[in-house]
C-alpha cells in the first residue's frame, strides 16, 4: 500500500514541501531513497525502535521510503515523525484519514517521544500558504508558531498524540498549542512580567553629550555608527543604551527575525514571535563563518549579521578583528542580505542591521589624551588601517569620544532618560514611514540614490554647502550620499520638512575618519 505523508525542508528562511512516500510490498528489507544525509538514514533505526516500543509492529516485507523531490538533498532528524506515521498508515495498523491534511515534522526518541526540530516557524508559514489545515510539531517547536492562529498548530510530546490527531475519532483540542499547559504557563508569565527595559539607560551615562547626539541620530535613521575613543570613555555603555531607544518592531520585521532564529535552532519557546529587536555582540575573535554565516554541505546556518536582522550588531574592539572579517561586512551593509555559496548549495539570508562599532584610536588606547599615548605614528596608522576606505564609507557616523573629566563625574547632573530620547526617535521614524509609504524604504539609511533624488531635494544654498564640503574634505561619492541621508534624519528629529545647510554641516562633522584626513590626524 502506497502512503503519502507531508514534511518540509528549510532553505534559507523559507520552507519547501517534502513528500514522504512509503510503499510496503512483497520482499525483504527497508530502503530509504531521496538524497538523504546520514542523520536521515539513521532515522530508520530510531523509527523502528520507537514503533516497537509503542506496540506497533514492523511489517516483515519490503518497505521503500522515498523523500520527494528526489533531487533535493534532505538533512536533519525531523523526518522521523512522517516516516513513522507513513509506516503505520501503509501497514494498515491504524486508519489515519487526516494524514494528508497536515504537515508533520519531528525527531523521535527511542521511547516514542517527540523532540524539537529547527525551522518550525518557516514550516508553519509554508503550510498555511499551501492550504494545509495545520501542522503537527513537537511541543517546544510548536510554541514558535503560536502566532499563526488562523490554522491548527498542534504541539505533541509523543507519537501516540500524533496518531490520535490523525485518526480523527476524538476531540484533540487539548493538543492545540494554545490549550497546552506549557503555553498557558508561558503566556501568563509574559503578561504578568513588567516590560523589559534596556540594560543601560541614557540617564545613567555621565557626560558624552556629543556621542549621545550621534547615537540618537543613528537610531532615528537606522544609520551605522563607529565610536573611537580611549578605554573607559563609555563606548560599550552607549552601544547598550542604543537598544533601549529603538522603535518597536513591525509585524513584518518580527516575522523575518523570528524565522532566522527558528532556522538557526535558536527560537526560544515563547508564545509568538520575537518582539524585541536583537542586540548581537560577538567577540572580536569570532571567525568569518560565525559573523557572516556558513556550514558544510546543505547545513548552512545564519551568522551574526543575520541574527542581528532588525536590530543592532555591536562590534567592540573592531580594530582587533581580522581584516578579512571586517571586509566581509561590505556586502551585508550595502545590500542588507548575505549570500552564502557552497559547492552543493547557495543560500541567502536577510541581514538588515545597524552596525555599531567601537575601537580604541591606537594600540595603547590613549592617542588624543594629552601625552599619555606611547605608540609611534606608524603603529597608530596601522591600527585603524584595518578599517578600509570602503568600510568607512559605509558607516554613516564617526564619533570621537574622550573620557569624562573628574569634575564632571563628581558634579554630574541627571541627563535625559532613554524614554525621552526614544520618543524623539519614534517621532522621526513615523515621519519617515509617512514619507516613504507605501513601498519605499523602511528608514533614511535604506534610501537608494534614486530615493535621495526623490525625497531629499536640496536648495541652491545646500548644494553650494555640499560642494564646499566635498572639495575641502575629499569625500567620496558614497560619503556624499550618506551625508544627505544623515542630514535628512537630523531634519526629521527637528521636525523640518526640508534639509537646511546646518543639517548638512552637522552630518559632515561625523565623517572625520575619511581616508584623506585620517593619516594626518594620526601623525
Order of alpha helices (4+ residues) and beta strands (2+ residues): beta-beta-beta-alpha-alpha-beta-alpha-beta-beta-beta-alpha-beta-alpha-beta-alpha-alpha-alpha-beta-alpha-alpha-beta-alpha-beta-beta-alpha-beta-alpha-alpha-beta-beta-beta-alpha-alpha-beta-alpha-alpha-alpha-alpha-alpha-alpha-alpha
